[in-house]
Amino acid sequence: MSTVIAAPPASVVVVLFGATGDLAGRMVMPALVELHERGLLPERWRLVGCATDRWDDEAFRARLEDSLLSSEQGLPEDWTEVARRVRYAGGGFTEDDPGALPEVLARTHRELNDEGDGEPLVVHFLAVPPAAYPAITRGLGRHGLTAGARVVYEKPYGTSLADFEALDALVKEVLTEEQVFRIDHFLGKQAVQAIYALRFANRLFGSQWDARAVEQVQIDVPEDLDVAQRAGFYDATGAALDMLVTHLFHVASQVAMDPPWNVDDPDAIVAARDAVMTAFRPLDPATDVVLGQFEGYTDIAGVAAGSTQDTFVAARLWIDTDRWRGVPFVLRTGKRMARKAQRITLVMRPPEGPLADAVAEPNTVEIDFSGSGAVAVGVTVNTPGPAPALAYAHTELDLADVPGGEPISAYASLLHDVLAGDRSLFTTSHCLRSSFTAFAPLQGPGRPAPLSYAPGSWGPGEAERLAAPHGWVLERRRG
């Protein structure tokens, strides 16, 4: 697997729609500055913020400064140099009125051309609510801002199968598929990408990566956060739509895909991931889904009285390929749970032979994809001493401790891929169509009512049956 990072273009302008919003401040702008600090941006780059607020350049620079001071990375040593590259186009952007953006872009192009040769790559990053995608997309086409540009769409890219189809048809009227980057930052997490190395560079694991050896796969993403800061969005969306059909399905596709013909070829990786998502069996809400809502949710300002929105979802997904047929993929996420974690666990089948009956717990292969990530194994070993016995042991390797490693954030990694034109970690129309098709039964009349659960718990007890016979490994492992 190649470790070479592709070179970015000679110059770039990132146009950040929704530049004064939460996502832009928490994720996108710090990621861009992270790339600058690591020397992964071209010397000639600019950030152009675009939003409805009628700010000037200095006000937007102050917003960026506040965002960086609030982030883990803090303010860069060359903040003055970063700040001079920042511009702002206020007044909003619609199909009928582009606001100040064309004028600011033209001025920015002239500045970059004065600094060196070559037209800059323009990247439009839509850090806006999904309802704004159609108007901005049409506006980019009507105002002549698409030629040679790349456009990044945040998730959710559609809220149902029908809504996805309508949005994607519109996008393809304005842009070519090669220009479109549908982002899911879980795919940008380096520990999720570490699946490739674990499977394809280690016979120890790769030879066991199928239904013959694996009895169950768990993808567990509990969160301890509340939803108070995003109550309006969350009450309109819920855990299943916000996390299951996007993040967790996509992580499942990374685990379950057949080996691509070339892991250095983005098209090969995309094709392998798309192919396995086609084999996702539509969810059965009656038997394979448990929804929950934490106690006190409807007391939060911005949540509708009597809301039945889910803040927890656990689902059993079946993948009908030769590699995984009959193996349940159990997925779980929710708010106000016992702890925050992001973990993939392969629960191995019991051993055969003379010690099979003496094994208390199954072997596990685990990938922690939070932060810089970790790889862990659970094995049965012989206890030392005069009366040896079998015992279960668990050991973990933090990927940040691997010599030569220098972790990069998911958003920075994906933004760099956009600049390089590498679409291997971005979703496609084919992938999203398959995902929404598998998810569709949960949006129909068979949707189960959410069950109440206590804040700080692991969710509704009913979800335990989906992980049977092993139970949720994360609860047993970490308490």
Solvent accessible surface area in square Angstrom, and as a share of the most:
residue,aa,sasa,rsa
1,M,122,0.54
2,S,58,0.37
3,T,129,0.75
4,V,129,0.74
5,I,103,0.52
6,A,55,0.43
7,A,85,0.66
8,P,38,0.24
9,P,37,0.23
10,A,76,0.59
11,S,1,0.01
12,V,1,0.00
13,V,0,0.00
14,V,1,0.01
15,V,0,0.00
16,L,0,0.00
17,F,4,0.02
18,G,18,0.17
19,A,0,0.00
20,T,32,0.18
21,G,30,0.28
22,D,83,0.43
23,L,43,0.21
24,A,0,0.00
25,G,6,0.06
26,R,126,0.46
27,M,62,0.28
28,V,3,0.02
29,M,1,0.00
30,P,8,0.05
31,A,3,0.02
32,L,2,0.01
33,V,1,0.01
34,E,27,0.12
35,L,0,0.00
36,H,31,0.14
37,E,84,0.38
38,R,74,0.27
39,G,60,0.58
40,L,33,0.16
41,L,18,0.09
42,P,13,0.08
43,E,131,0.59
44,R,24,0.09
45,W,4,0.01
46,R,4,0.01
47,L,3,0.01
48,V,0,0.00
49,G,0,0.00
50,C,3,0.02
51,A,11,0.08
52,T,105,0.61
53,D,53,0.28
54,R,205,0.75
55,W,92,0.32
56,D,90,0.47
57,D,37,0.19
58,E,109,0.49
59,A,40,0.31
60,F,0,0.00
61,R,40,0.15
62,A,48,0.37
63,R,61,0.22
64,L,1,0.00
65,E,54,0.24
66,D,83,0.43
67,S,9,0.06
68,L,0,0.00
69,L,106,0.53
70,S,99,0.64
71,S,30,0.19
72,E,186,0.84
73,Q,67,0.30
74,G,19,0.18
75,L,63,0.31
76,P,6,0.04
77,E,187,0.84
78,D,58,0.30
79,W,40,0.14
80,T,113,0.66
81,E,54,0.24
82,V,0,0.00
83,A,15,0.12
84,R,100,0.37
85,R,5,0.02
86,V,0,0.00
87,R,28,0.10
88,Y,11,0.04
89,A,0,0.00
90,G,13,0.12
91,G,22,0.21
92,G,8,0.07
93,F,16,0.07
94,T,64,0.37
95,E,44,0.20
96,D,121,0.63
97,D,82,0.43
98,P,31,0.20
99,G,31,0.30
100,A,36,0.28
101,L,0,0.00
102,P,45,0.28
103,E,114,0.51
104,V,6,0.03
105,L,9,0.04
106,A,46,0.35
107,R,84,0.30
108,T,1,0.01
109,H,44,0.20
110,R,141,0.51
111,E,47,0.21
112,L,0,0.00
113,N,64,0.33
114,D,128,0.66
115,E,81,0.36
116,G,25,0.24
117,D,132,0.69
118,G,47,0.45
119,E,127,0.57
120,P,11,0.07
121,L,24,0.12
122,V,19,0.11
123,V,0,0.00
124,H,0,0.00
125,F,2,0.01
126,L,0,0.00
127,A,10,0.08
128,V,22,0.13
129,P,94,0.59
130,P,34,0.21
131,A,95,0.74
132,A,32,0.25
133,Y,0,0.00
134,P,39,0.24
135,A,36,0.28
136,I,11,0.06
137,T,0,0.00
138,R,94,0.34
139,G,0,0.00
140,L,0,0.00
141,G,34,0.33
142,R,149,0.55
143,H,47,0.21
144,G,60,0.57
145,L,29,0.15
146,T,24,0.14
147,A,101,0.78
148,G,66,0.64
149,A,3,0.02
150,R,60,0.22
151,V,0,0.00
152,V,0,0.00
153,Y,0,0.00
154,E,12,0.05
155,K,41,0.17
156,P,5,0.03
157,Y,6,0.02
158,G,2,0.02
159,T,56,0.32
160,S,32,0.21
161,L,57,0.28
162,A,77,0.59
163,D,61,0.32
164,F,0,0.00
165,E,63,0.28
166,A,67,0.52
167,L,14,0.07
168,D,3,0.01
169,A,58,0.45
170,L,23,0.12
171,V,0,0.00
172,K,92,0.39
173,E,139,0.62
174,V,39,0.22
175,L,8,0.04
176,T,77,0.45
177,E,49,0.22
178,E,120,0.54
179,Q,30,0.13
180,V,0,0.00
181,F,1,0.00
182,R,3,0.01
183,I,4,0.02
184,D,2,0.01
185,H,40,0.18
186,F,7,0.03
187,L,0,0.00
188,G,0,0.00
189,K,31,0.13
190,Q,73,0.33
191,A,1,0.01
192,V,0,0.00
193,Q,33,0.14
194,A,20,0.16
195,I,0,0.00
196,Y,5,0.02
197,A,45,0.35
198,L,14,0.07
199,R,10,0.04
200,F,73,0.30
201,A,79,0.61
202,N,60,0.31
203,R,207,0.75
204,L,134,0.67
205,F,30,0.12
206,G,25,0.24
207,S,50,0.33
208,Q,78,0.35
209,W,3,0.01
210,D,15,0.08
211,A,20,0.16
212,R,195,0.71
213,A,15,0.12
214,V,0,0.00
215,E,46,0.21
216,Q,2,0.01
217,V,0,0.00
218,Q,2,0.01
219,I,0,0.00
220,D,4,0.02
221,V,2,0.01
222,P,0,0.00
223,E,29,0.13
224,D,70,0.36
225,L,102,0.51
226,D,61,0.32
227,V,4,0.02
228,A,52,0.40
229,Q,172,0.76
230,R,98,0.36
231,A,7,0.05
232,G,52,0.50
233,F,70,0.29
234,Y,1,0.01
235,D,26,0.13
236,A,83,0.65
237,T,16,0.10
238,G,0,0.00
239,A,1,0.01
240,A,6,0.05
241,L,20,0.10
242,D,5,0.02
243,M,17,0.07
244,L,0,0.00
245,V,1,0.01
246,T,4,0.02
247,H,4,0.02
248,L,0,0.00
249,F,0,0.00
250,H,3,0.01
251,V,0,0.00
252,A,0,0.00
253,S,0,0.00
254,Q,0,0.00
255,V,0,0.00
256,A,1,0.01
257,M,0,0.00
258,D,71,0.37
259,P,71,0.45
260,P,16,0.10
261,W,181,0.63
262,N,69,0.35
263,V,34,0.20
264,D,79,0.41
265,D,41,0.21
266,P,47,0.30
267,D,102,0.53
268,A,0,0.00
269,I,9,0.05
270,V,18,0.10
271,A,42,0.33
272,A,14,0.11
273,R,2,0.01
274,D,16,0.08
275,A,65,0.50
276,V,5,0.03
277,M,1,0.00
278,T,86,0.50
279,A,23,0.17
280,F,11,0.04
281,R,103,0.37
282,P,68,0.43
283,L,7,0.03
284,D,61,0.32
285,P,17,0.11
286,A,84,0.65
287,T,66,0.38
288,D,12,0.06
289,V,4,0.02
290,V,5,0.03
291,L,2,0.01
292,G,0,0.00
293,Q,32,0.14
294,F,4,0.01
295,E,95,0.43
296,G,38,0.37
297,Y,1,0.00
298,T,51,0.30
299,D,125,0.65
300,I,29,0.15
301,A,93,0.72
302,G,59,0.56
303,V,15,0.09
304,A,59,0.46
305,A,101,0.79
306,G,64,0.61
307,S,19,0.12
308,T,88,0.51
309,Q,32,0.14
310,D,5,0.03
311,T,0,0.00
312,F,0,0.00
313,V,0,0.00
314,A,0,0.00
315,A,0,0.00
316,R,48,0.18
317,L,0,0.00
318,W,57,0.20
319,I,1,0.00
320,D,50,0.26
321,T,28,0.16
322,D,132,0.68
323,R,56,0.21
324,W,0,0.00
325,R,128,0.47
326,G,50,0.48
327,V,0,0.00
328,P,19,0.12
329,F,0,0.00
330,V,0,0.00
331,L,0,0.00
332,R,1,0.00
333,T,1,0.00
334,G,1,0.01
335,K,12,0.05
336,R,73,0.27
337,M,4,0.02
338,A,41,0.32
339,R,67,0.25
340,K,113,0.48
341,A,10,0.08
342,Q,21,0.09
343,R,8,0.03
344,I,0,0.00
345,T,5,0.03
346,L,2,0.01
347,V,0,0.00
348,M,21,0.09
349,R,94,0.34
350,P,90,0.57
351,P,63,0.40
352,E,168,0.75
353,G,49,0.47
354,P,139,0.87
355,L,105,0.52
356,A,32,0.25
357,D,149,0.77
358,A,59,0.46
359,V,36,0.21
360,A,98,0.76
361,E,48,0.22
362,P,25,0.16
363,N,62,0.32
364,T,2,0.01
365,V,16,0.09
366,E,1,0.00
367,I,1,0.01
368,D,25,0.13
369,F,0,0.00
370,S,40,0.26
371,G,73,0.70
372,S,36,0.23
373,G,6,0.06
374,A,6,0.05
375,V,24,0.14
376,A,2,0.02
377,V,36,0.21
378,G,0,0.00
379,V,58,0.33
380,T,41,0.24
381,V,62,0.36
382,N,97,0.50
383,T,42,0.25
384,P,131,0.82
385,G,49,0.47
386,P,147,0.92
387,A,86,0.66
388,P,78,0.49
389,A,55,0.43
390,L,61,0.30
391,A,37,0.29
392,Y,54,0.21
393,A,40,0.31
394,H,61,0.27
395,T,85,0.49
396,E,71,0.32
397,L,96,0.48
398,D,61,0.32
399,L,44,0.22
400,A,47,0.36
401,D,106,0.55
402,V,62,0.35
403,P,127,0.80
404,G,87,0.84
405,G,46,0.45
406,E,122,0.55
407,P,69,0.43
408,I,26,0.13
409,S,50,0.32
410,A,17,0.13
411,Y,14,0.05
412,A,0,0.00
413,S,15,0.09
414,L,0,0.00
415,L,3,0.02
416,H,10,0.04
417,D,21,0.11
418,V,1,0.00
419,L,4,0.02
420,A,31,0.24
421,G,31,0.30
422,D,39,0.20
423,R,43,0.16
424,S,9,0.06
425,L,10,0.05
426,F,1,0.00
427,T,4,0.02
428,T,14,0.08
429,S,8,0.05
430,H,87,0.39
431,C,1,0.00
432,L,8,0.04
433,R,89,0.32
434,S,17,0.11
435,S,0,0.00
436,F,3,0.01
437,T,61,0.35
438,A,1,0.01
439,F,4,0.02
440,A,37,0.29
441,P,44,0.28
442,L,5,0.02
443,Q,79,0.35
444,G,27,0.26
445,P,152,0.95
446,G,47,0.45
447,R,81,0.30
448,P,36,0.23
449,A,77,0.60
450,P,26,0.16
451,L,77,0.38
452,S,78,0.50
453,Y,8,0.03
454,A,47,0.36
455,P,48,0.30
456,G,48,0.46
457,S,33,0.21
458,W,43,0.15
459,G,14,0.13
460,P,9,0.06
461,G,60,0.57
462,E,80,0.36
463,A,2,0.02
464,E,77,0.34
465,R,90,0.33
466,L,1,0.00
467,A,0,0.00
468,A,56,0.43
469,P,112,0.71
470,H,35,0.16
471,G,18,0.18
472,W,5,0.02
473,V,1,0.01
474,L,5,0.03
475,E,38,0.17
476,R,100,0.37
477,R,44,0.16
478,R,111,0.40
479,G,69,0.66
